[in-house]
Amino acid sequence: EVTGDQRPPKHARVEGGGSMVSGPHKLIPGKAAEEFVLPPAMGHDCLLDGKIVVKISDADQTILASMGPESLRNVVADSSVAVFKLLKVATFLNDLASQTKACADAKGKVTKLEKELHDAKEEEGKLKEKVGELEEKLSSLTLTSTTDEEEKKVDPTGTYAKFSRADLIAKIYEVRDLQIEVASSSFQNALAQLQVLNPGI
């Protein structure tokens, strides 16, 4: 609702490309505007197809008509410089975006490589532990093999291979007692022979 002499601002509506764009498009000469919406050229694919007449405002025509050749050349030169500056800024921003993306990709690769390196170090530690265990087993097998060879030299027929430690100790005592008994018997026989040969002893 509008009261008094106040009137709501008029907003032009322009249809293009199947979409509706609204906003102030007209400027009043000599007065500042809070907002100016550029014509929706991006939505008009047929803007320069020859069927649409492109015009400039009467005020701009009056200004351009009042300018001399030198002034027009200056306007063209200034506008060309502005276009080149715009191209430079656009190129710089494009390169900056590419560098930013490349930097982000590089950081992602670095993070991935760091994780792979960490995993590789953990795997290396596990493999070292396995190598240590295998070396211990190999050493044990070598010792067992050497022990088996020595046992074969002492017991070539394998008579005592299945004996327990207690059985071996008992067998040692048995052999010792037998040797003592044999030695005692031999001594007694030798003594008896001496007595026969020497009755006076």
C-alpha positions as CSV (number, residue, x, y, z in Angstrom):
1,E,0.0,0.0,0.0
2,V,1.3,3.5,-1.0
3,T,0.2,6.7,0.7
4,G,0.7,10.3,-0.3
5,D,2.9,11.2,-3.2
6,Q,5.1,8.2,-2.8
7,R,5.1,5.7,-5.5
8,P,6.7,2.2,-5.6
9,P,9.7,1.9,-7.9
10,K,9.0,0.4,-11.3
11,H,10.9,-2.8,-12.2
12,A,11.0,-3.9,-15.8
13,R,10.5,-7.6,-16.4
14,V,12.3,-9.2,-19.3
15,E,11.7,-12.8,-20.4
16,G,14.5,-14.7,-22.0
17,G,15.6,-18.3,-22.4
18,G,12.5,-19.5,-20.6
19,S,13.3,-17.5,-17.4
20,M,11.9,-14.3,-15.9
21,V,14.4,-11.6,-14.8
22,S,13.2,-8.5,-13.0
23,G,15.0,-5.4,-11.8
24,P,15.6,-1.7,-12.6
25,H,17.1,-1.3,-16.1
26,K,16.6,2.4,-16.7
27,L,18.8,5.2,-15.3
28,I,17.8,8.8,-14.8
29,P,20.5,11.2,-16.2
30,G,22.2,13.1,-13.4
31,K,20.9,10.9,-10.6
32,A,22.7,8.1,-8.8
33,A,21.0,4.7,-8.8
34,E,21.2,2.2,-5.9
35,E,21.0,-0.7,-8.3
36,F,21.3,-1.4,-12.0
37,V,20.6,-4.8,-13.5
38,L,22.4,-5.5,-16.7
39,P,20.2,-6.8,-19.5
40,P,19.9,-10.6,-19.5
41,A,22.2,-11.3,-22.5
42,M,23.3,-14.7,-21.1
43,G,19.7,-15.9,-21.4
44,H,19.2,-14.6,-24.9
45,D,20.8,-17.0,-27.3
46,C,19.1,-15.2,-30.2
47,L,20.3,-11.7,-29.2
48,L,22.5,-11.3,-32.3
49,D,20.6,-13.5,-34.7
50,G,19.7,-10.5,-36.9
51,K,16.1,-10.5,-35.9
52,I,16.5,-8.4,-32.8
53,V,17.3,-4.7,-33.3
54,V,19.9,-3.6,-30.8
55,K,19.7,0.1,-29.9
56,I,21.2,2.5,-27.4
57,S,19.2,5.0,-25.4
58,D,18.4,8.4,-26.8
59,A,20.5,10.1,-24.0
60,D,23.6,8.1,-25.1
61,Q,22.9,8.8,-28.7
62,T,22.8,12.6,-27.9
63,I,26.1,12.4,-25.9
64,L,27.9,10.4,-28.7
65,A,26.5,12.8,-31.4
66,S,27.9,15.8,-29.5
67,M,31.4,14.3,-29.3
68,G,33.9,15.0,-32.0
69,P,36.2,12.5,-33.7
70,E,39.0,12.9,-31.3
71,S,36.7,12.4,-28.3
72,L,35.2,9.3,-29.9
73,R,38.7,7.9,-30.5
74,N,39.6,8.6,-26.9
75,V,36.4,6.7,-25.8
76,V,37.3,3.8,-28.0
77,A,40.8,3.8,-26.7
78,D,39.7,3.9,-23.1
79,S,37.1,1.2,-23.7
80,S,39.7,-1.0,-25.4
81,V,42.1,-0.6,-22.5
82,A,39.2,-1.5,-20.1
83,V,38.5,-4.6,-22.2
84,F,42.1,-5.6,-22.2
85,K,42.3,-5.1,-18.5
86,L,39.2,-7.2,-18.1
87,L,40.8,-9.9,-20.2
88,K,44.0,-9.8,-18.1
89,V,42.0,-10.0,-14.9
90,A,39.9,-12.9,-16.2
91,T,43.1,-14.7,-17.4
92,F,44.8,-14.1,-14.1
93,L,41.8,-15.4,-12.2
94,N,41.6,-18.4,-14.5
95,D,45.3,-19.2,-13.9
96,L,44.8,-18.7,-10.2
97,A,41.9,-21.1,-10.1
98,S,44.0,-23.6,-12.1
99,Q,46.9,-23.2,-9.7
100,T,44.6,-23.5,-6.7
101,K,43.1,-26.7,-8.0
102,A,46.6,-28.1,-8.8
103,C,47.8,-27.2,-5.3
104,A,44.7,-28.9,-3.8
105,D,45.4,-32.0,-6.0
106,A,49.0,-32.0,-5.0
107,K,48.1,-31.7,-1.3
108,G,45.7,-34.6,-1.8
109,K,48.5,-36.7,-3.4
110,V,50.9,-35.8,-0.6
111,T,48.4,-36.9,2.0
112,K,47.8,-40.1,0.1
113,L,51.6,-40.8,-0.2
114,E,52.1,-40.0,3.5
115,K,49.4,-42.6,4.4
116,E,50.9,-45.1,2.0
117,L,54.4,-44.5,3.6
118,H,53.0,-45.0,7.1
119,D,51.3,-48.2,6.0
120,A,54.5,-49.4,4.3
121,K,56.5,-48.7,7.5
122,E,54.0,-50.7,9.6
123,E,54.2,-53.5,7.1
124,E,58.0,-53.4,7.2
125,G,57.9,-53.7,11.0
126,K,55.6,-56.7,10.7
127,L,57.9,-58.3,8.1
128,K,60.9,-57.7,10.3
129,E,59.2,-59.5,13.2
130,K,58.4,-62.4,10.9
131,V,62.0,-62.5,9.7
132,G,63.2,-62.7,13.3
133,E,60.8,-65.5,14.1
134,L,61.9,-67.4,11.0
135,E,65.6,-66.9,11.8
136,E,65.0,-68.3,15.3
137,K,63.2,-71.3,13.8
138,L,66.0,-71.8,11.3
139,S,68.6,-71.6,14.1
140,S,66.7,-74.2,16.1
141,L,66.4,-76.5,13.1
142,T,70.1,-76.2,12.4
143,L,70.9,-77.0,16.1
144,T,68.6,-80.0,16.0
145,S,70.2,-81.2,12.8
146,T,73.7,-81.0,14.3
147,T,72.4,-82.8,17.4
148,D,70.9,-85.5,15.3
149,E,74.2,-86.0,13.4
150,E,76.1,-86.3,16.7
151,E,73.5,-88.8,18.1
152,K,73.8,-90.9,15.0
153,K,77.6,-91.1,15.5
154,V,77.1,-92.2,19.1
155,D,74.1,-94.4,18.3
156,P,74.3,-95.4,14.6
157,T,71.6,-98.1,14.9
158,G,69.2,-95.7,16.7
159,T,68.8,-98.0,19.7
160,Y,68.5,-95.2,22.2
161,A,66.8,-92.7,19.9
162,K,63.4,-93.1,21.5
163,F,64.7,-93.3,25.0
164,S,63.6,-90.7,27.5
165,R,66.0,-88.8,29.7
166,A,65.2,-91.0,32.7
167,D,65.7,-94.2,30.5
168,L,69.1,-92.9,29.4
169,I,70.2,-92.2,32.9
170,A,69.0,-95.6,34.1
171,K,70.9,-97.2,31.1
172,I,74.1,-95.3,32.1
173,Y,73.9,-96.6,35.6
174,E,73.2,-100.1,34.4
175,V,76.2,-100.0,32.1
176,R,78.4,-98.6,34.9
177,D,77.4,-101.3,37.3
178,L,78.0,-103.9,34.7
179,Q,81.5,-102.5,34.0
180,I,82.2,-102.5,37.7
181,E,81.0,-106.1,38.0
182,V,83.2,-107.2,35.0
183,A,86.2,-105.3,36.4
184,S,85.7,-106.9,39.8
185,S,85.4,-110.4,38.3
186,S,88.5,-109.9,36.2
187,F,90.4,-108.7,39.3
188,Q,89.3,-111.7,41.3
189,N,90.3,-114.1,38.5
190,A,93.7,-112.5,38.2
191,L,94.2,-112.7,42.0
192,A,93.2,-116.4,42.0
193,Q,95.7,-117.1,39.2
194,L,98.5,-115.3,41.2
195,Q,97.7,-117.4,44.2
196,V,97.9,-120.6,42.2
197,L,101.2,-119.6,40.7
198,N,102.5,-118.3,44.0
199,P,101.1,-120.4,46.9
200,G,103.1,-118.5,49.4
201,I,101.5,-115.2,48.7
